[in-house]
Amino acid sequence: RSGFEQKKIVEAVGLLATGYREVNESQMLDLLFEYRAPDAAEWSAMTGRRASSLFKTSMLMGAILASAPEKDLPMLGNAAVHMGYAFDIQDDIIDTFATKEQYGRDPGGDLTKRKKPLHVILAMQKDPRVASIFQGTSKITEEDIPRITAMIRDCGALDEAKTIIREHGKEAKSLIAMTEMNREAKEAFIGLIEYVEESLDWYK
């Protein structure tokens, strides 16, 4: 037996089931986006079911089982959502812009599959050449990646995506600071967020 109250177990399992469903939905949407041109709002709806859902589920399950104050739960859930968005955008930036030495594999793997992370969607809105590449039918090869990444960088889409990460990080840190978590726990979460923010300078 776990030793947790039955009510808490039921609530935690319900969160887990919801999170599992949302992650599966996000994967279906991600595949669909390979064949169409989503806008930033559609991307946000998709990724809100991906890392954000995983972060929120994990955060709230832990909070509920640890008997966190009821008033902290919405703040913890929202902080986790912001953390998930920041992580998701950063992870996509890493796939596109990290070197093989940094990442262990050639950059741009998702782009060759015609996936459309946020920085690509922003670039499609800013540069018609990027839109033409991702809305066309020609195969995207590894040889195309340097040219595509240069266009994403030059049109300002990479910097805009990084700014959005920092905005999510700021919101998450503010929410965490308002909870009744002890100082060590707050510092751990805030340190994780700041690591994500600081690491953005590695990818150019």
Secondary structure, DSSP 8 states (H G I E B T S, - for coil): ---S-HHHHHHHHHHHHHHHHHHHHHHHHHHHHTTS---HHHHHHHHTTTHHHHHHHHHHHHHHHTT--TTHHHHHHHHHHHHHHHHHHHHHHHHHH--HHHHSS-TTHHHHTT---HHHHHHHHH-HHHHHHHHS-S---GGGHHHHHHHHHHTTHHHHHHHHHHHHHHHHHHHHHHS---HHHHHHHHHHHHHHHHHGGG--
